[in-house]
Amino acid sequence: MILLPHIWLLAIMINYFYTTYMYAGSAPRIRLFILDACIFLIYAVLCICLHLMPCRSAKSRTSKEMPSFRLKVMLGGRKILRLCFWGICAQLLFYVLWTVLDIQILPEFADSDTVIIMILIDLIVCCLHFYLLILNGSIRILAACRSLGIWKRIVFICFLWIPVIHLFPLKYLSRRAKIEYDAETCRFENRKERDGSLICATRYPIIMLHGIGFRDFKYFNYWGRIPKELVRNGAVVYYGHQEAWGTIENNAEIIREKTEEILKENHCDKVNIIAHSKGGLDARYLISGLHMEGKIASLTTMSTPHRGSELLNLLNKLPDNIYHLVASLFDKSFGKAGDRHPDCYHSSKQLSPSFCREFNEKYPDAPGVYYQSYASVVKHTFGDPLLWIPNLIMFFAGASKNDGLVSEESAKWGNFKGTFVSNGRRGISHGDMIDLKREDYKGFDVIEAYVKIVAELKEMGY
């Protein structure tokens, strides 16, 4: 990596010493041509090896089997970027030593102008050498890394062709590739170990309930990669199909009908519910308000605002006519998306702390149903770019520990099992709890978290 980018300069040196010391200035041209051809052939072979770079280490730690070809391509791109980093550092050292030690590399007959031209050509060749390698590594990661998303790919592609500037996103690309590779290989190993064990084959089927502002679409799963992994491990998964902006009462009625269908289809007497955000309140009303406690075995809530969200205290200060106007626009949009009775105004108001206090008093937990809850927190305001504004509002409202929409204290209900965080500076946001971005984060695997939750329900007999 020190000498290879200077192949043009090395060819001049070798030719000079060859003609000077072996043939005293009269070397046959055919021999010089063969020598130059060999030098550049070696350079071409080494460059091809660098650009293709097979990654044998892209195998599972406990198995010789490759998780996927995609991971091999992605890890190869990361290794190329890391190689470029150390290679560029080596070039800086090379030029510093060349200048400080005044090493005579160029032929003695070359004048000052020729030397300057040779150095400039050498710099251009060296920069082009690493630029092509960086493009190779970056394109590999952009093509293979699933967690980058469309917009990040577009931004990176725009800056990828600009020398020097394109160096700044390389660290992020390399880090995303490493996190995704670690998560995928760990997941691959877990699947190999659990193969056939069906650790998520619960006694009762599972109904997954989405939060406010979303629907259970066929081609975009609200829960990301989670349901597929649960099914892979033996779970029977259904969706509530409640409305995006339906009130708690209307949504609970929809879930009740869906529950009856599931019970009849599976010839069982109960179901387990896993609910995110407002879906947890819909489920609690289903149990206590519609008296379905005899048909619900357990309720697991993820980031549900059981005590309301501080954001609604701010929204409630808006003029009522403006609130109604904005809510009507949401109602029209989601009415076209499939909501039969969209009511953004009242459904959002039901997330206020004052409403939730009355709700909790009126609909206490039903005996015979197992309640458990989980929370998450982002570690700083810009942890999740999508939620930094509500996170900041909640921070100044007194909820220092929150996931961008729900505080940790508000998410606690029944048997509180803990708060999810990551090892990095980001933390885990409200959307991360449902794998909204399909990203992996250092120290937190949302898919494995749900597998563990369902596996525990199975062990408890649910």
N, C-alpha and C positions, 0 to 999 in steps of 0.2 A: 504493500500500500504506500510505501515511501517512494519506490523507484518506478512503479508501473505507470503512473500518470505522466512521467517525464520520458516516455519511450522515444519521442522525437529527438529530445536532447541526448538521450543515451545512444541513439543511433549515430548521431554526429560524433560523439566521443569515441565510440568503438571504431568507426570508420577512420577517425583521425589517428588513433593509436595504431590501428592495423596498417595504415599506409606509412606512418612515420617510423615505427620500430620494426615492422616485419618486411616491408618492401621499400623502405627509404623513399617514400613518395611516389613509387611507380607500381602500385598494386594493380593487377589486371581488373578490368571493369567487370568482367563476368563474375569474378570472385566477390567483388564488392556488392554486385547485384544479388548474388546468392546470400551473402551475409545479411544484407538489409532485408531480404525477403524472409529469412529465418527469424530475424528480430521482430518484424511486424507480425509474422505468423504466430510466434509465441505470445505477443501482445493480444492478438485477436482471440486466441484460444483462452487465455486467462480472462479476458473481458467477457467472453461468452460464459465461462464458468461463473463469474461474478453475477452476471445478469440472470442466469438460470437458477443459480444457488439452490440446490436441493436441500430441504430441511429435514434431516433424519430425526432431529429431536422433537418434531411435531407429532410425536406419538404419545399415547397415554402413558402415564408414569407407571402403571401397574400392568400394562398390557402392550404387546408388540403391535397391536392392531391400531390403524390410523383412525381417529375420530371422523375426519372428513378431509377430502382434497382441498376444500375451501380453506380450512384452517392451515393447511400446509402452505398454500399460496399466501395467506395473510401473514403468517409467521415469517415466511421468506422475505416479504416486503419489509417487515420490522427489522430483520437482521441486516438487510441491505442498508436501511437508514442508519442503524447503529454503526455499521462498518464505514459508512460515509462520514459520520461524525468523527470517528477516530482517524480516518484517512485524512480528513481536512486538517485535523490537529497535527498530524504527522507532516503535512505539507508546510504548515506554518513554521514548524520546527526546522524543516529542511531549508527554507528560504532564510530563516534567521541565522542558522549556522553557516550557510553559504555566504551571507553578507558579513557576519562578525569575524569568521575565521579566514575570509578571503580565499576560499578554496578555488584552485584553478581547474574548473571543469571544462570551460570552452577552449577551443583550439588557440594556440599562442598567436597564430597569424591573423586572427580576427581583430579588426579595428573596433573602436568604441561604438560606432554607429551599428555595426554588424552585431556586436554583443547585445546592444539594447534591443534590436529587432529579434534576435534569437530568444532573449528572455521574455519578450512580449508574446512571441509565438508559443513558447513553453507554457506561459501562464494561461493562454487561451486554450491550449490543448488540455492542460490540467483541469481548468474550470469545466470544460466540456465533458471531460471524463467523469467528474463527480456529478455534474448536472444531469447527465443521462442516467446514472445510477440512482440519483434521487428521484427522478421521474419514474423510473422503473419501480422502486420501492413504494412510492406514493400511490401510483396507479394500482398496484397489487392490493394495497390496503383499502383504497377507495372502492375497488371492485368486490372485495371479499368480506369486508367488515360490515355486518348487518346493522350494527347499532349506530351508525353515523347518521342515517336518515337522508332524505332527499335534499333538504336545504343545505345541510352541512357539506354534502358532496358537491353541490353547485358552487358554494363559496370556495371550497378548496380547489376545485377545478379552475375557477377564475384566477386564483393566485398562484396556481401550480406552474404556470408558464412564465412567471416573472422571476428572474434570477434574484437572489439575495432575499427578496421579500418572501419567497416561497419557503424559506428556512423556518420562519416563525411557526407555521402550523404543523411542522414535522414532529415536534415533541408531542403534541396532542394526538396526532395520528398514531404515533408509536405507542403511546400510553393506552389509547383505546384498543389497539390491536392486542396488547399484552393482557389487558383486563378481560377482553372477550375470549382470548385463547385460554386463559386460566379457568374461566367460568365454564367454557364448553368442554374442556378436557375433564374437569372435575365432574361435570354433569354426565359425561360419557362413562367415567369410571363408576359413578353411582348407579347408572343404569345397568352396567355389566354386573355389579354386585347384587342388584335387586332383581335381576332378570328372573321372571316367573314367580317372584315372592308375593306380588299383589298387595303391597303394604297399604295401599289406599282403598282397598276393597271394603268399604264400610258396610255395616249391617243395613243402613238405610240410604236411599239415593240422596244426592246433594243438589240443592237449588242455589244458584249463584245470583245475587241481586245487585244490580248496578246502582250507581249514585245519580244525583240530580244532573240534568242537562245532557244525558246520554240515553241511547237506546241499545237494545241487543240486535245489532245488525248482523246479517248473514256473512258478509265479506270483510267486516272489520270487528274483530272480537274485542269487546270492552276489557276483557281480562287477559289480553295478550297471549303469551305462550303458556299460561298457567293451566287452563282446562285440558289441553292436549297432554301435558305431562301427568296430570291427575288420572286421566283415562288410561294412559299408558301403564300406570301402576295399579289399575284395577278399579278405579272409582267410576260410578255412574253419575254423570253430570247433566243437569238441566239448567235452564235460565228462566228468570222470573218473567221477562218480557213486559214488565211494567212500563209506564210512560215516562218520558224524560222530564216533563214538567207537570206530572200529575200530583195531586195532593196526597198526603199520607193515606187518607181514607180511600180515595179512588184506587191508588196503587195497591193497597192491601187487598182490595176486592179482586183485582186482577190476579194477584199472587195466590189468593185463595182458590180461584178457579183452576189455575195452573197446578196447584198442589193436589187438588182432587183428581185431576187428569193423571198426574204422576203416580199417585197412590193406586189408582185403578190399573194403570199400565204395568206397574211392577208388582202388583198383588202384595203390597205391604201396608202397614198401618201408620208409618211415620216417615218423616224426611228430616234431613239435616239442612240447615240454611247457613250459607256464608254470604255476608252482606257487606258492601263497601259504602261508606259515606251515608247519605240519606237512606239508602237501602236498608240500613240497620233500623231506622225509625219505622219504615214501612213494615218490616218484619215484626217488630215489637207490637205494633198496632194489630197486625194479623193475629198474633198469639193472644194478646190480652183484650184487644178491642173487638175482634171477631170471634173470640173464644175458640181458637184453633189449637190450644195448648195440648190437647190430646193427640194431635197429629204432627206435632213438631218435637223431634227428639232433642235437638240442640240448635243454638243460635250463636254463630261466631261473627262478631262485628269487627271490621277493619276500618280504622280512622272514621268512625261514626260520631257525629257531633251530638252525643247524648245530652249534653248540657248547653247545646247551641254553639254557634260560631260568633265570635266578637265582630266579624265583618258586618253582620246584620245590624249591629248597633249603629254603625256608620251609615249603612244603606237606608235605615229607617228614618234618618234625619233628612233624606231627600224629600222635596215637595211631592205630595202624593200623586198629583197629576202627571209629573214627569215619570215617577215609578210605574204608574199605570201605562203610560205611553210605551216605555221601553219593554214592559212585560207583554204588551199586546203584540209587539214586533216579534218577540220570541214565540209567542203562541201561534202566530201565523206561519212562521218558518217551520216549527216542529209539527204543526198540524199537517203540513204537506209531507213531512217525513214519516207520519204514521200515528202521531198522538191523536186519540179520539176526543179527549177532554183536556187539552193543555190549559194549565192555570198557573202561569209563571208567577203572578203576583202573590197568590196565597201559598203556593208550594215553597217559594223562597222565604216568605215570612215565617213559615213553620220551622225554619232553622235558627230563629232568633233565640237568645238565652231565655227571654221571658216566656215564650211559647213552650220551650222545652221543659221549663220548671213545672208549668201546669200539666204538660203531657206526662212527665215522670210521676207526678202525684196521682193523676187520673188512671194511668195504666202501669201499675207495678208489675214486676216480674211474676210470671205464672209458676206455681209449684209444679214440679215434675219435668220442667224444661231446663236443660243445662245452658247457662249463659256464660260466654267468655269473650274477651275483647283484646285487641292489639292496637298500638299506636305507632306513629313514626314522627321523626323531627328532622328538619333541615338545620344544618349547623351554622349557616350564615344567610344573610338576606339574598345573596345572589346564588344560593345553592341550586335552585331550579329557576332558570330564566323565565319560565312560563308563569311562575307564581311569586316573583320577587316583590311585586307591588302589594298583593294581599298579605304576604309574609311581613312586610315592613309595617303595614297598618296594624296587624295583630300584635306585633312586637311593641308598638307604642300604646296599644290598648291594654297592655299588661300580660299578654300571653307570649312570654319570651320563648317557651318551648312549644313550637307548632310545626305542622307540616306544610304550611302555606295557606291552609284553609281551616284546619281544625287543631285546637290546642291539645296537648298531651292529656291534660286533666279532663277535658270534655270527652275524649275518646275512651276513658276508663268506664267499664260497666261490667257488672257481674264478676266473674273470675278474671281479673286483669292479668294477662300472661306476659306482658312486657312491651317495650318500645324498640322498634327497629331503627338502627343507625348503620352507617357505613364507616369503614376505616379511613376514608378520605375526608377532605374538607367539605364535601358537598352535603352529606346527610341523605336522608330518604324522604321524599316529598309525598304529598297526597296522591299524585299521579303514579309515582314509582310503586306504590303499594298494589297497583293493579297491572303493572308492567305496561304502562301506557306508551312509553317510548321504545319498548322492546330493547332496552339497554341493560348491560351488566355493570355493576358497581363494585369497587374493591371492598371486600369484607361483607358483602350482602348479596345473596342470591335469592331473588323473590320467588323463583320457581321452586327451589328447594324448601323455602320457608313454608309455602302452601302444602307441599308434599308432607312436610313434618307435621303441620297442623292437622291434616286429614288422617295421617297415620296415627296420631294421638287419639283422634276421635274413634278410630277403629279399635285401638287398644282399650278404650273406655267402654266399648260395647255399643257405640252408636253407629 
